[in-house]
Amino acid sequence: MSNQAINIEQLMERLGDSGVTILLKVDHERTAERRKPWTIVMSGPSMGEGEFLHTDCHTLDNCLEYGLGELRAGPGDWKWLDGLNSVDVERLLLLMGIQAIIDIEQLMERLGDSGVTICLKIDHERTAERCNPWAISMSGPGVGNNEGIYAEFRTLADCLEYGLGELRARPGDWKWLDELF
């Protein structure tokens, strides 16, 4: 087991640069039912023609362990993943625009507990084009009014700032978000 920490934002951007689209999701319904709330989906040309992976897990660590393991076993040069180990993941990100350090796993799980399904995605094609590769999507009863929140931005920080700002403007107790930012 490696003691090297993984920065989720950097990992996802590196995968995007390597031709992999990656989506991380926490599902509010599965959270409430105590089923595997985390989902990881990976696809793209670097994984081989027509190849993709999808799994649901109890934790972000389990999702990353599975996803990175599958990449290592597949075609392509994934040696740069050898030093990474999801069991020792440090999910702290310094988000320049927000000026705060947040734990992505804690944020996503707390949103799931609040009735919000959240997806964070980086798209390999948009990464190559340098055109808003990050996307955030939020839905579920916590979002209210059957209106979801969706946006695409150049950075994860911008996605989170927009998405959480939209969430704060909607009915509900979102004061706990202030603790994170």
C-alpha positions in Angstrom: 0.0 0.0 0.0 1.3 3.4 -1.0 1.1 6.4 1.3 0.9 8.8 -1.6 -2.2 10.9 -1.5 -4.5 11.3 -4.5 -5.9 14.6 -5.3 -9.3 13.8 -7.0 -9.3 16.9 -9.2 -5.7 16.2 -10.5 -6.4 12.5 -10.9 -9.6 13.2 -13.0 -7.8 15.8 -15.1 -4.9 13.4 -15.7 -7.3 10.7 -16.8 -9.1 13.2 -19.1 -5.7 14.1 -20.6 -5.0 10.4 -21.1 -8.2 9.8 -23.1 -10.6 8.7 -20.3 -13.9 10.3 -19.4 -14.7 9.7 -15.7 -17.9 10.3 -13.8 -18.2 10.1 -10.1 -21.7 10.0 -8.6 -23.5 9.8 -5.2 -27.1 8.7 -5.5 -29.5 10.1 -2.8 -31.9 7.2 -3.1 -29.2 4.6 -2.5 -27.8 6.7 0.3 -31.1 6.7 2.1 -31.6 3.0 1.5 -28.0 2.3 2.8 -27.1 0.6 -0.6 -24.0 1.4 -2.5 -24.3 5.1 -3.1 -21.1 5.7 -5.1 -20.8 5.1 -8.8 -17.8 5.3 -11.1 -18.1 5.2 -14.9 -15.1 5.4 -17.1 -14.9 5.3 -20.9 -12.8 6.6 -23.8 -10.4 5.5 -26.5 -7.5 4.9 -24.1 -9.5 2.0 -22.6 -9.7 0.1 -25.9 -12.3 0.1 -28.6 -15.8 -0.1 -27.1 -14.5 -0.6 -23.6 -15.9 1.1 -20.5 -16.4 0.3 -16.9 -19.2 0.9 -14.4 -19.6 -0.1 -10.8 -21.4 0.9 -7.7 -19.6 0.9 -4.4 -20.1 1.8 -0.7 -17.2 4.3 -0.7 -15.2 6.5 -3.1 -12.1 4.5 -2.2 -13.8 1.3 -3.4 -14.8 3.0 -6.7 -11.3 4.3 -7.3 -9.6 1.0 -6.3 -11.8 -0.8 -8.8 -11.5 1.8 -11.6 -7.7 2.2 -11.3 -7.2 -1.5 -11.1 -9.2 -2.1 -14.3 -7.2 0.6 -16.1 -3.9 -1.0 -14.9 -5.0 -4.3 -16.2 -6.2 -2.9 -19.6 -4.4 -1.8 -22.7 -2.2 1.4 -22.7 0.5 2.9 -20.6 -0.9 3.3 -17.1 2.5 3.1 -15.3 1.8 6.6 -13.8 -1.0 5.0 -11.8 1.4 2.6 -10.0 2.2 5.1 -7.3 -1.5 5.7 -6.6 -3.5 3.8 -4.1 -7.1 4.7 -3.4 -7.1 3.2 0.1 -4.9 6.1 1.2 -6.8 8.8 -0.7 -6.6 12.3 0.5 -9.5 14.2 -1.0 -8.6 17.7 0.0 -8.6 20.2 -2.9 -7.5 23.8 -2.7 -10.0 25.5 -4.8 -8.6 28.8 -6.0 -11.8 30.7 -6.7 -13.5 29.6 -3.5 -10.4 30.0 -1.3 -11.2 26.9 0.8 -10.1 23.4 1.3 -12.9 20.9 0.9 -13.2 17.1 1.1 -15.0 16.0 -2.1 -16.1 12.7 -0.6 -17.6 14.4 2.5 -19.4 17.0 0.3 -20.9 14.5 -2.0 -22.0 12.1 0.8 -23.5 15.0 2.7 -25.4 16.1 -0.4 -26.7 12.5 -0.8 -27.9 12.5 2.8 -29.7 15.8 2.0 -31.7 14.2 -0.9 -29.3 15.4 -3.7 -27.9 13.1 -6.3 -24.6 14.7 -7.5 -22.4 13.8 -10.5 -19.0 15.3 -11.2 -17.5 14.5 -14.6 -14.5 15.3 -16.7 -14.8 14.6 -20.4 -11.7 13.4 -22.3 -12.8 15.0 -25.6 -13.6 18.4 -24.0 -10.2 18.1 -22.1 -8.4 17.7 -25.4 -10.3 20.7 -26.9 -9.7 22.7 -23.7 -13.4 23.5 -23.7 -15.1 23.3 -20.3 -14.2 19.7 -19.6 -15.8 19.7 -16.1 -19.5 19.1 -15.5 -21.7 19.1 -12.4 -25.2 17.7 -12.3 -27.5 17.7 -9.3 -31.1 16.3 -9.0 -33.4 14.8 -6.5 -35.9 16.1 -3.9 -33.2 18.1 -2.1 -32.8 20.3 -5.3 -36.6 21.0 -5.2 -39.1 21.9 -7.9 -38.2 19.0 -10.1 -35.6 21.3 -11.6 -32.1 19.9 -11.7 -28.8 21.9 -11.7 -26.4 21.4 -14.5 -23.3 23.3 -15.6 -20.1 22.9 -17.5 -17.0 24.9 -16.6 -13.2 24.9 -17.2 -12.4 24.0 -13.6 -13.9 21.8 -10.8 -13.8 24.8 -8.5 -16.0 26.8 -10.9 -18.5 23.9 -11.2 -18.8 23.5 -7.5 -19.1 27.3 -6.9 -21.9 27.5 -9.4 -23.7 24.3 -8.4 -23.6 25.0 -4.7 -24.5 28.6 -5.2 -27.6 27.5 -7.1 -28.4 25.0 -4.4 -28.1 27.7 -1.7 -30.7 29.8 -3.5 -33.3 27.0 -3.3 -35.5 26.1 -0.4 -33.9 23.9 2.3 -31.4 24.0 5.0 -28.1 24.6 3.2 -26.3 26.4 6.1 -24.0 23.4 6.5 -22.5 24.3 3.1 -21.1 27.5 4.7 -19.1 25.3 7.0 -17.2 23.9 4.0 -16.6 27.2 2.2 
